[in-house]
Amino acid sequence: MLACKSIITSRQRNDMMRIIYKVGSSRYASCVAMPATVVSNKYNKNSSSPWHRLVMINSNIITKRQFSSPHSVSPPPLLFEYILQLRFNKVLERAQTHPYEARYTHPRGWTALHASVEYGAPLNVVKALVTIYPTALTKKDWKGNTPTDLALEQDVKDLLTQRALDLVKEQQREQSDAMEKDVPIEQTMSEHSQEAENECTTSNVLDTNSCHKATTTINDKDTKHLLEQIDLLSTQVIELTATCQKLSKQVDALKDDLLGHNNSTSPAR
């Protein structure tokens, strides 16, 4: 570990390349991979073993390098930064005062929940993040992993699995309620028209013109309701189009970033 310190804490690209030439690419790769090795073999539920913290703190520069992107419009929020720095008490405070920061998604697809389970946040921190932004359970990073996939501790994995099931059930219930309330427009108009026609034919209506006027009023209401639903659908289509365009730009940016990374790490000939 101490032999790798100068490699792990290398700040400049020139220093990184110089070290690669000096110690060899395999040695450099093993040192860079050491934090992940320690994470996968950690044994303390609160991730507070001295060895784990020593490696993760010393590899903070590498962490920032991995989660920095030239295509990012702004740096990650403090909630995300605190997780990468293993300042989990600060994470809890920030989650309470700035819960909207849990909605941040890094260009590589990580949410605060992804980062917390990967870097061994305590169970109470993970619970807090799930509570304020449960949708993060379904988010996938650039490798297609959800937070549940990345979880290492069994109690955390169990928690996320159960919360994910609860989220699915809740979404299904909401969809079912929406389907029950959302009666087809054609059916609604037909029912209203039929009701009006029945009233005109079965009631002792002396004023036929008034009866037809009432029927016309009902049809006007149906038309207004139809136009309102069309406007709503149009707005949703516009929002969906904007979201798709944004996602397309993020995918293009990620491709450029990965190509740049591959070019920078290719051995010089």
Secondary structure, 3 states (H helix, E strand, C coil): CHHHHHHHCCCCHHHHHHHHHHHCHHHHHHHHHHHHHHHHCCCCCCCCCHHHHHHHHHCHHHHHHHCCCCCCCCCCCHHHHHHHCCCHHHHHHHHHHCHHHHHCECCCCCEHHHHHHHCCCCHHHHHHHHHHCHHHHHCCCCCCCCHHHHCCCHHHHHHHHHHHHHHHHHHHHHHHHHHHHCCCHHHHHHHHHHHHHHHHHHCCCCCHHHHHHHHHHHHHHHHHHHHHHHHHHHHHHHHHHHHHHHHHHHHHHHHHHHHHHHHHHCCCC
